[in-house]
Amino acid sequence: MEFDFAQLPAQDRYRLLVSFVAPRPIALVTTIDGEGCHNAAPMSFFNVFSQDPPLVILGMQMRPNGGLKDTVANIRRSGEFVVHMVDMAIANQMIVTGVNFPSDVDEIAFAGLTPVPSVKVAPPRIQEAPCAMECRVAHTIEYERRTIVLGEVVQMHVRDECLDERGRYVRPETYQPIARLHADNYIVADRQFVLKKPEDLVHYEIAAGYADPPAVKTGS
């Protein structure tokens, strides 16, 4: 099948894109409005884009009536937000925060989650999340019905049991984030496997500077 996106209605483009670009990690984003009301909303148009600088990206659409969603309005006003990853322990609460409540509803409280102070930004982080990334806006790209936000991560909080003793590597038996497929279908990262580049091709990685040469063994 072939699809000409120049001719395809937006909803059909959406259906194809989200069905095949999957699974997509979920960002549970918290912000705060000018009156101090907390807001939380899940987004699957999200990913990490860079470590230097440390950047995440959010894609947020307008409301059906053309108005700004609360998350967009709050980010535009303050330039700050917090991204949380979602695991099965808070999956149901995440879905609740996705309901289109009136702007004065605190979705964190409504969903039964616990707000705790962030370190470097005003919006709170969610205590129950396995990890949280405090962000400041680096760049914003505006389209007619969508806002793309690049956020620089300035502080990261990770639940202790999600990392090994050295704090370097994730424990896959403990950290199992969920991701969105299409429609109301989700997947959990509870089955992981290892794929390594063939050993006989490693010399290309070494030559390009992406791997270290093997250590030279010395005799006793």
Salt bridges, closest charged atoms under 4 A:
ASP12 OD1 - ARG15 NH2 3.70
ASP70 OD1 - ARG63 NH2 3.33
GLU80 OE2 - ARG136 NE 3.70
ASP87 OD2 - ARG159 NH1 3.57
ASP106 OD2 - HIS38 ND1 3.47
GLU134 OE2 - HIS157 NE2 2.66
GLU142 OE1 - ARG76 NH2 2.83
GLU161 OE2 - ARG159 NE 3.87
GLU165 OE2 - ARG171 NH2 2.91
GLU205 OE1 - LYS197 NZ 2.91
